[in-house]
Amino acid sequence: MESWQIIVGLGNPGAEYARTRHNAGFMVLERLAQRWRAGWEVSRKFNARLAEARVGLQRVVLCQPQTFMNASGECVRSLMDYRSVGPERLLVSADDADLPLGELRLRPKGGTGGHHGLESLAQHLGSKEFARQRLGIGRRAGAREITNHVLGRFGPDESEVLEKVLQSAADQAESWLNVGIQKAMNHFNGSVLDPVTAGTQT
């Protein structure tokens, strides 16, 4: 029986949330589906958008939960059970307001950082030991309430950095599939900005 890998992008469904900062995980999966020419299908069984692809020797399912962020774990757990996939073959891509825009960080496990999607996954999987890729979206200086920020759309001044982040995140996810998490971390973790550009970011 052929084994599968699952890559999950976290976000909220619906046009009103499209391309908001909180949907950075969805955007990464859109890049991967386009790169791998994988067609999306809406699955009522899992309450998700799913796309299947073969990448090198790997079979992979891309998953965008349609449950809203704080219930993402329900969908992912059901899909993992159906595909007989353990946490070691799961990668989750999500936004992170504690990382500056342009920062990419992959870890094999860790806390949830208050991210409701990751909290839901940890709860339904009964474990925090799954790979998570965090895309920095930053936060406004001095702002403690970040709801409006994460649910806001990326501005025109952020589009160039966002493009680089999504490209690197897609490359890192592909690296995770093909050569493993350690090499994917070593090669892609960090800022996608060159030192000159990074110094101009606020």
C-alpha positions as a printed NumPy array, in Angstrom:
array([[  0.   ,   0.   ,   0.   ],
       [  1.417,   3.355,  -1.064],
       [  2.111,   5.858,   1.7  ],
       [  1.029,   9.472,   1.564],
       [  2.296,  12.777,   2.905],
       [ -0.097,  15.57 ,   3.87 ],
       [  0.601,  19.293,   3.635],
       [ -1.977,  21.488,   5.349],
       [ -2.331,  25.209,   4.831],
       [ -4.238,  27.039,   7.557],
       [ -6.682,  29.833,   6.812],
       [-10.33 ,  30.845,   6.778],
       [-12.715,  30.024,   3.908],
       [-14.686,  32.603,   1.982],
       [-13.984,  35.563,  -0.288],
       [-13.881,  38.016,   2.613],
       [-10.789,  36.275,   3.998],
       [ -8.997,  35.693,   0.7  ],
       [ -5.366,  36.874,   0.74 ],
       [ -5.555,  38.146,   4.295],
       [ -2.475,  37.724,   6.482],
       [ -4.148,  34.919,   8.445],
       [ -4.529,  32.994,   5.174],
       [ -0.808,  32.839,   4.398],
       [ -0.94 ,  29.044,   4.754],
       [ -3.673,  28.836,   2.118],
       [ -1.513,  30.934,  -0.224],
       [  1.455,  28.573,   0.102],
       [ -0.726,  25.626,  -0.896],
       [ -2.086,  27.525,  -3.887],
       [  1.527,  27.915,  -5.05 ],
       [  2.234,  24.225,  -4.577],
       [ -0.913,  23.14 ,  -6.414],
       [ -0.042,  25.433,  -9.312],
       [  3.565,  24.199,  -9.388],
       [  2.527,  20.542,  -9.329],
       [ -0.464,  21.043, -11.651],
       [ -2.747,  19.584,  -9.006],
       [ -6.46 ,  20.293,  -9.368],
       [ -8.523,  21.278,  -6.344],
       [-11.693,  19.46 ,  -5.316],
       [-14.094,  20.319,  -2.518],
       [-14.559,  17.357,  -0.167],
       [-17.715,  17.348,   1.906],
       [-16.471,  14.232,   3.68 ],
       [-13.535,  16.136,   5.194],
       [-14.931,  19.676,   4.907],
       [-11.827,  20.724,   2.995],
       [-10.376,  21.637,  -0.369],
       [ -8.035,  18.849,  -1.422],
       [ -5.537,  18.386,  -4.231],
       [ -3.421,  15.303,  -4.911],
       [ -0.032,  15.176,  -6.606],
       [  2.994,  12.99 ,  -7.168],
       [  6.227,  14.809,  -6.381],
       [  9.267,  12.762,  -7.264],
       [  8.758,   9.481,  -5.426],
       [  6.225,  10.974,  -3.016],
       [  2.451,  11.026,  -3.089],
       [  1.063,  14.114,  -1.403],
       [ -2.327,  15.515,  -0.458],
       [ -2.692,  19.276,  -0.16 ],
       [ -5.4  ,  20.274,   2.314],
       [ -7.092,  23.608,   2.974],
       [ -9.565,  23.064,   5.846],
       [-12.89 ,  24.816,   5.273],
       [-13.892,  24.644,   8.937],
       [-12.594,  28.095,   9.906],
       [ -9.31 ,  28.404,  11.715],
       [-10.241,  27.333,  15.237],
       [-11.694,  23.997,  14.071],
       [ -8.963,  23.028,  11.6  ],
       [ -7.969,  19.977,  13.651],
       [-11.269,  18.188,  13.039],
       [-10.71 ,  18.125,   9.292],
       [ -7.004,  17.28 ,   9.447],
       [ -7.421,  14.435,  11.93 ],
       [-10.146,  12.842,   9.788],
       [ -7.993,  13.086,   6.675],
       [ -4.947,  11.658,   8.46 ],
       [ -6.961,   8.706,   9.745],
       [ -8.412,   8.036,   6.295],
       [ -4.975,   8.143,   4.614],
       [ -3.247,   6.311,   7.499],
       [ -0.816,   9.21 ,   7.908],
       [  1.001,   9.746,  11.201],
       [  2.239,  13.122,  12.522],
       [  5.711,  12.406,  11.098],
       [  4.277,  12.704,   7.575],
       [  2.331,  15.908,   8.214],
       [  3.471,  19.467,   7.446],
       [  1.375,  22.46 ,   8.487],
       [  1.911,  25.921,   6.991],
       [  0.593,  28.879,   9.008],
       [  1.029,  32.602,   9.588],
       [  2.918,  33.918,  12.635],
       [  2.466,  37.467,  13.923],
       [  5.481,  37.08 ,  16.227],
       [  7.819,  36.781,  13.239],
       [  8.543,  39.8  ,  11.016],
       [  7.281,  39.853,   7.466],
       [  9.848,  38.079,   5.332],
       [ 10.822,  35.516,   7.974],
       [ 10.329,  31.799,   7.363],
       [ 10.71 ,  29.191,  10.104],
       [ 10.204,  25.426,   9.892],
       [ 10.328,  23.292,  13.038],
       [  9.69 ,  19.548,  13.609],
       [  7.519,  20.28 ,  16.649],
       [  6.793,  23.003,  19.187],
       [  4.164,  25.115,  20.849],
       [  1.195,  26.8  ,  19.241],
       [  2.149,  30.397,  20.011],
       [ -1.512,  31.216,  20.61 ],
       [ -2.383,  30.353,  16.989],
       [ -5.926,  28.969,  17.066],
       [ -5.401,  26.715,  14.052],
       [ -2.312,  25.093,  15.562],
       [ -4.117,  24.8  ,  18.906],
       [ -6.97 ,  22.923,  17.231],
       [ -4.518,  20.596,  15.49 ],
       [ -2.635,  19.848,  18.705],
       [ -5.914,  19.131,  20.477],
       [ -7.3  ,  16.749,  17.847],
       [ -3.983,  15.011,  17.182],
       [ -3.243,  14.716,  20.894],
       [  0.294,  15.874,  20.151],
       [  2.362,  18.935,  19.258],
       [  4.969,  16.788,  17.507],
       [  4.171,  17.638,  13.913],
       [  6.171,  19.787,  11.503],
       [  5.012,  23.371,  11.25 ],
       [  6.138,  26.037,   8.819],
       [  5.585,  29.567,  10.087],
       [  5.407,  32.547,   7.747],
       [  6.069,  35.858,   9.451],
       [  3.34 ,  38.464,   9.   ],
       [  4.649,  40.874,  11.654],
       [  2.483,  43.076,  13.819],
       [  1.995,  46.794,  14.274],
       [  4.495,  48.347,  16.647],
       [  3.052,  48.632,  20.14 ],
       [ -0.244,  46.935,  19.21 ],
       [ -1.42 ,  44.236,  21.593],
       [ -4.728,  43.532,  19.844],
       [ -3.823,  41.932,  16.528],
       [ -7.183,  40.622,  15.236],
       [ -7.665,  43.441,  12.735],
       [ -4.061,  43.096,  11.611],
       [ -4.125,  39.342,  10.931],
       [ -7.522,  39.552,   9.241],
       [ -6.394,  42.47 ,   7.093],
       [ -4.975,  42.077,   3.608],
       [ -1.345,  42.535,   2.706],
       [ -0.7  ,  46.059,   1.509],
       [  0.808,  47.071,  -1.843],
       [  4.065,  47.913,  -0.064],
       [  4.26 ,  44.318,   1.187],
       [  3.573,  42.584,  -2.121],
       [  7.205,  42.156,  -3.179],
       [  8.219,  40.624,   0.157],
       [  5.103,  38.426,   0.191],
       [  5.988,  37.086,  -3.249],
       [  9.465,  36.089,  -2.044],
       [  8.066,  34.481,   1.112],
       [  5.502,  32.39 ,  -0.76 ],
       [  8.117,  31.256,  -3.269],
       [ 10.553,  30.251,  -0.502],
       [  7.816,  28.583,   1.54 ],
       [  6.749,  26.49 ,  -1.456],
       [ 10.392,  25.578,  -2.129],
       [ 10.837,  24.585,   1.517],
       [  7.715,  22.405,   1.52 ],
       [  8.975,  20.633,  -1.59 ],
       [ 12.367,  20.184,   0.08 ],
       [ 10.65 ,  18.698,   3.152],
       [  9.034,  16.133,   0.874],
       [ 12.135,  15.221,  -1.097],
       [ 15.111,  15.488,   1.276],
       [ 13.62 ,  15.711,   4.779],
       [ 12.983,  18.327,   7.402],
       [ 16.553,  18.925,   8.57 ],
       [ 17.845,  19.957,   5.154],
       [ 14.672,  21.961,   4.499],
       [ 15.225,  23.856,   7.757],
       [ 18.934,  24.439,   7.15 ],
       [ 18.447,  25.721,   3.629],
       [ 15.351,  27.914,   3.933],
       [ 14.837,  29.048,   7.543],
       [ 15.473,  32.743,   8.089],
       [ 14.703,  35.963,   6.248],
       [ 13.982,  35.919,   2.528],
       [ 15.228,  39.501,   2.345],
       [ 18.773,  40.456,   1.496],
       [ 20.53 ,  42.531,   4.22 ],
       [ 20.019,  45.822,   2.36 ],
       [ 16.31 ,  45.225,   1.831],
       [ 15.836,  43.893,   5.352],
       [ 17.295,  47.077,   6.796],
       [ 14.571,  49.154,   5.122],
       [ 11.692,  47.146,   6.607],
       [  9.834,  48.502,   9.636]])
